Amino acid sequence: MDNLKLELKTKIIETLNLEDLSVEEIADNDPLFGDGLGLDSIDALELIVLMDKDYGIKLTDPKEGKSIFQSIQTMATYIEQNRTK
Amino acid sequence: MKNCFINGLSAISTQDTFESDFVNSLKTVNPNENILRATEPNYKAFIPPAAIRRMAKGIKMGVATSAKALEEAGLTQVEAIITGTGMGCSQDSEKFLKNILDNHEQFLTPTSFIQSTHNTVAAQIALRLACKGYNFTYVNGAVSFESALLDACMQITAADIASVLVGGIDEYAAHTFSLYELVGFIKDKKNVPFSVLNPTTKGTVFSEGATFFALENTKNASTYAEVVDIQLRNKLTSAELPTFIASFLEKNNLETSAIDVLIVGNNGDVEFDGFYKEAMHGFKDSIHLYYKHLSGEYNTASAFGLWVAANILRQQEIPEILRINAIEKKGYRNIVLYNQYRGLDHSLVLLKSVN
């Protein structure tokens, strides 16, 4: 799980070009949207594609996204339970 | 009819033009490089960090230079934003197309796609300023910037618009430039060192940059120059060039002797150098200047030429590094810029001092 969280932080920094952030600066429970990392709706689309491409998870219900993308912790938990690759 | 004045300008180029003053910013470039890259400033002073992370270099260069030109003119808003770009946002276009190929048309992400269109820079500037006015981008090869400038001046002189941001932007993109090298548009590295003024080989030294101008219908104490006229022609033979220039001058009631400075777009391509020789031949008594040995060639490099001309007219000073001939003048009132690329996209711009 710890490796997955580290992997997710690295991928998010790289995919979303969060140049000013390092892996160490993102806490597992930091909110990804709003006050935390400040991600927006375009980033949400990037994360949905990332889940599909790297972990084989297709998110079909938009309502699911809100809880899955709350933090690195919630993302990692969901991926562990649902990944197909 | 109103006149069109340059009241603010800014350039990001291979030179330190964004932060240094005009005369001190111009330095000789490495003659052994066939591709030059723009010197980037710290963008954070001009673009919010959240916006920077999605922007490719061309967008950052365009947004920063437009902000600085606007600031210099003392404007916080304009009535129109007009840009010119030959290749548009090539970096994001390449990124998006590469993703399509690498991922077999699956998993396409939105960021590079939505920022890959040619009008992205004009749109980003409008978003930043919350400008709902006229917004247009010209993609016309090597007259992309001049087309934008012509439209900008027409907006001011004929459409009663008071202020326009106009600029030219083109960025380096690895795959596009590798194709240019393959077809010989970029000089072969085997032929170093490269000379822009006395070339012996085909192709040019390619580059990138963004140059923006804040144009207004009124002049003030810090106005750079007046843009008097712009003439474009897609195709010409070098034999037709003198007539093209003569009719342009005649239209503006000027003799060649009234032109103090001719700024030519020589780019070191021996194949098309004849056009510039012909142009200079027609202005025997004028000071001849060039600038692409400093900026490199790109579709909107001529905007850098206009940046040079506007600075000369305001400062009444010509840096030695720009000179082709040794003719001296007491002052500089009228400047003509002539540019073409590979025998196409000929442009003439007439700039006048306001002093």
HADDOCK unambig.tbl for C-alpha pairs under 7 A between the chains (distance, minus, plus):
assign (segid A and resid 17 and name CA) (segid B and resid 53 and name CA) 5.31 0.50 0.50
assign (segid A and resid 17 and name CA) (segid B and resid 54 and name CA) 6.80 0.50 0.50
assign (segid A and resid 18 and name CA) (segid B and resid 53 and name CA) 6.32 0.50 0.50
assign (segid A and resid 19 and name CA) (segid B and resid 53 and name CA) 6.90 0.50 0.50
assign (segid A and resid 46 and name CA) (segid B and resid 109 and name CA) 5.66 0.50 0.50
assign (segid A and resid 49 and name CA) (segid B and resid 107 and name CA) 5.56 0.50 0.50
assign (segid A and resid 49 and name CA) (segid B and resid 109 and name CA) 6.56 0.50 0.50
assign (segid A and resid 53 and name CA) (segid B and resid 107 and name CA) 6.13 0.50 0.50
